[in-house]
């Protein structure tokens, strides 16, 4: 599958979807002008990935901030990963958050409650 690499800006996250190297990551800040258009290639890629997924997918979210519009699309991504999990593939979501950022920690907990996928919260020091 084609690799997706989107370089982050002040308003958009860095996204790497690299099946061959097993790298699935969204990091940085997510408040794109048109959130649906920005995340559409990611959702399409994950849809295609369903058919030829790796046996194990570890998807890392390393966001420092996201707006309300992005939160819906992040949930859509998580739902695609839940679908993959339901189809018998091993999936682990790693939700990274700065240790002093309760909002990002809580966001991860809320997502973990919504989707039925193994979820790991990982705090780190900035």
C-alpha positions as CSV (number, residue, x, y, z in Angstrom):
1,X,0.0,0.0,0.0
2,X,1.0,3.5,-0.6
3,X,2.7,5.3,2.3
4,X,1.0,8.4,3.6
5,X,3.3,11.0,5.1
6,X,1.9,14.4,5.9
7,X,4.2,17.0,7.4
8,X,2.6,18.8,10.3
9,X,2.1,22.6,10.5
10,X,1.0,24.8,13.3
11,X,-2.6,23.8,12.5
12,X,-2.3,20.2,11.2
13,X,-0.7,17.1,12.6
14,X,2.1,15.0,11.2
15,X,0.6,11.8,9.9
16,X,2.5,8.6,9.0
17,X,0.8,5.5,7.7
18,X,3.5,3.1,6.6
19,X,2.3,-0.5,6.5
20,X,5.6,-2.0,5.5
21,X,7.5,-0.5,8.4
22,X,4.6,-0.8,10.8
23,X,4.4,2.9,11.6
24,X,0.9,4.3,12.2
25,X,1.1,7.7,13.9
26,X,-0.7,11.0,14.3
27,X,1.2,13.7,16.2
28,X,1.2,17.4,16.9
29,X,-1.7,19.8,16.8
30,X,-4.9,19.2,15.0
31,X,-7.1,22.2,14.1
32,X,-7.2,22.2,10.3
33,X,-9.4,24.7,8.4
34,X,-11.4,21.9,6.8
35,X,-11.0,18.9,9.1
36,X,-13.1,16.5,6.9
37,X,-10.9,17.2,3.8
38,X,-7.7,16.9,5.8
39,X,-8.6,13.5,7.3
40,X,-10.3,12.0,4.3
41,X,-7.1,10.4,2.8
42,X,-6.4,8.9,6.3
43,X,-9.9,7.3,6.5
44,X,-9.7,6.1,3.0
45,X,-6.3,4.6,3.6
46,X,-7.5,2.8,6.7
47,X,-10.5,1.5,4.8
48,X,-8.2,0.0,2.1
49,X,-5.9,-1.3,4.9
50,X,-8.7,-3.4,6.3
51,X,-8.3,-5.8,3.3
52,X,-4.6,-6.4,3.7
53,X,-3.8,-5.4,7.2
54,X,-0.7,-6.5,9.1
55,X,-1.3,-9.1,11.8
56,X,-0.6,-6.5,14.4
57,X,-1.2,-2.8,14.2
58,X,0.1,-0.4,16.8
59,X,-1.4,3.1,16.2
60,X,0.1,5.9,18.1
61,X,-1.7,9.2,18.9
62,X,0.8,11.8,20.0
63,X,-1.4,14.9,19.9
64,X,-0.6,17.9,22.0
65,X,-3.9,19.6,21.1
66,X,-7.0,19.0,19.0
67,X,-10.1,21.0,18.4
68,X,-13.7,19.8,18.7
69,X,-14.0,19.2,14.9
70,X,-10.9,17.1,15.0
71,X,-12.2,15.0,17.9
72,X,-15.0,13.6,15.7
73,X,-12.5,12.6,13.0
74,X,-10.2,11.0,15.6
75,X,-13.2,9.0,16.7
76,X,-13.8,8.0,13.1
77,X,-10.2,6.7,12.9
78,X,-10.6,4.8,16.1
79,X,-13.8,3.2,14.8
80,X,-11.8,2.0,11.7
81,X,-9.3,0.5,14.1
82,X,-12.1,-1.1,16.1
83,X,-13.4,-2.6,12.8
84,X,-10.0,-4.1,12.2
85,X,-9.9,-5.5,15.7
86,X,-13.3,-7.1,15.2
87,X,-12.1,-8.7,12.0
88,X,-9.5,-10.7,14.1
89,X,-6.4,-8.5,13.7
90,X,-4.4,-7.5,16.7
91,X,-4.7,-3.8,17.3
92,X,-3.2,-1.6,20.0
93,X,-3.9,2.1,20.4
94,X,-1.2,4.0,22.2
95,X,-2.4,7.4,23.4
96,X,0.5,9.6,24.4
97,X,0.0,12.7,26.5
98,X,2.2,15.1,28.4
99,X,2.2,14.1,32.1
100,X,0.8,17.4,33.2
101,X,-2.0,17.6,30.6
102,X,-5.1,16.3,32.2
103,X,-7.3,17.2,29.3
104,X,-5.3,15.1,26.9
105,X,-5.2,12.2,29.4
106,X,-9.0,12.4,29.9
107,X,-9.6,12.6,26.1
108,X,-7.7,9.3,25.8
109,X,-9.7,7.7,28.6
110,X,-13.0,8.8,27.0
111,X,-11.9,7.4,23.6
112,X,-10.8,4.1,25.3
113,X,-14.3,3.8,26.8
114,X,-16.0,4.3,23.4
115,X,-14.1,1.9,21.3
116,X,-13.6,-1.8,22.0
117,X,-9.9,-2.0,21.2
118,X,-6.9,-2.5,23.5
119,X,-5.8,1.0,24.6
120,X,-2.7,2.1,26.3
121,X,-2.2,5.5,27.9
122,X,1.4,6.7,27.9
123,X,2.4,9.8,29.8
124,X,5.7,11.6,28.9
125,X,7.6,14.6,30.1
126,X,7.9,17.5,27.7
